[in-house]
Amino acid sequence: MSMETAFLGDIMIERQKSIDPKKSPEANFALYSIPGFDAGEPEICMGDAIGSTKKCLEPGDVVLSRIIPHIRRAWVVGDHDVDHIVGSSEWIVFRSPKFHGPYLRHIVTADPFHAQFMNTVAGVGGSLVRARPKAAAQIKIPLPPLEEQRRIAGILDAADAQRRRRREALALLDTLPGAIFAEETEQADNWESVRFGDLVEIGSGNGFPIVEQGQVCGKYPFLKVGDMTLPGNEERLTNSRNWIDDDARSRLKAKVFREGAIVFPKIGAAIATNKKRVLAQDSCVDNNVMVATPKEGVSSRLILEVLRRKNLSEFASTSNPPSMRKGTVEEWELKFPKTGRRAAVEQKLFEIDAMGRNYRAQLSNMETLFASLQSRAFAGEL
């Protein structure tokens, strides 16, 4: 049995009423904006706090962001006890008795729709990239009877709620190491002031000529700052765009840093990203990276945790571009567990890490399931 479909343009509002909130300075507004979406809720404010003309919205409308469309933003407009509900100009607005809001929100954020939506973009890059509503209006979507839409939305809402709860649990779990450190530092006998250079050896990488780059296999990963953002490298650097063998390492005179060392950017704007990663195996790094290798008997996990609490920009020079000097990093004075407490603190961190890996694996499975359910809904198979 085939499912009824419709062009997106059939439910899209082309000529949207607008309002200038400053002409109603004392009226209450619910403002649906891109920053509001990212914050998780519309902003409730007075008219004089809104700086430009806005689109008029109604409860039950669905809005889809056309700005930076690779980030999927879609909202069902709620019912607010305000004088006006408005939205920014970056929303494409849908209104029709033919759709159930939560169903449409899932459809326009599903992978099959998003692939087509991305084909409607125009602009030179970054925040200037926008989807074109007239082109998006030609995308066909499944639009079954309302009762069926509600059934499908119920399934997707339940799966989405599971993802959200798992993300919330992970966010809470990420706060535990800080709580452990805070609890420990309250007991002065457990901690001591230590010079960072007494805990680690600070080193830097080597130049990496373009002619040597591009090998996808080898004995050693040759890591660059950009590799810290690769999928799977959120904590441990397990993936690399470049690899070298012993012959290349000899030509480059590249130093090998051992597994467990912590790496971070040491020059330019990348310092402000505050990224710290652990080497998952013996590796080489380029000369934009600084390496902290724990000394004998010092835990890599504890070093990572104290570094996570350090803003790297505090090490950086005020030059342009900013940079970090070995001597400055070595002289950092920090609180560190005394020798007798290190094993206990480290064990607590390892237990949290294990829980985090388990939660992330569960979340990954939930994400896969949710994407599959959305795709089936878009294909009329759910």
Buried (B, 14 or more C-beta within 10 A) or exposed (E): EEBEEBBBBBBBBEEBEEBEBEEBEEBBBBBBBBEBBEEEEBBEBBBEEBEEBBBBBEEBBBBBBBBBBEEBBBBBBBEBEBBBBBBBEBBBBBBBEBBBBBBBBBBBBBEBBBEBBEEBBEBEEEEEBBBBBEBBBEBEBBBBEEEBBEBBBEBBEEBBEBBEEBBEBBEEBEEBBEEBBEEBEEEEEBBEEBEBBEBBBBBBBBEBEEEBBEBEEBBBBBBBBEBBEBEEBEBBBBEBBBBBEEEBBEEBEBBEBEBBBBBBBBBBEBBEBBBBBBBBBBBBBBEBBBBBBBEEEBBBBBBBBBBBEBEBEEBBEEEEEBBBBBEBBBEBEBBBBEEEBBEEBBEBBEEBBEBBEEBBEBBEEBBEEBEEBBBBBBEBEB
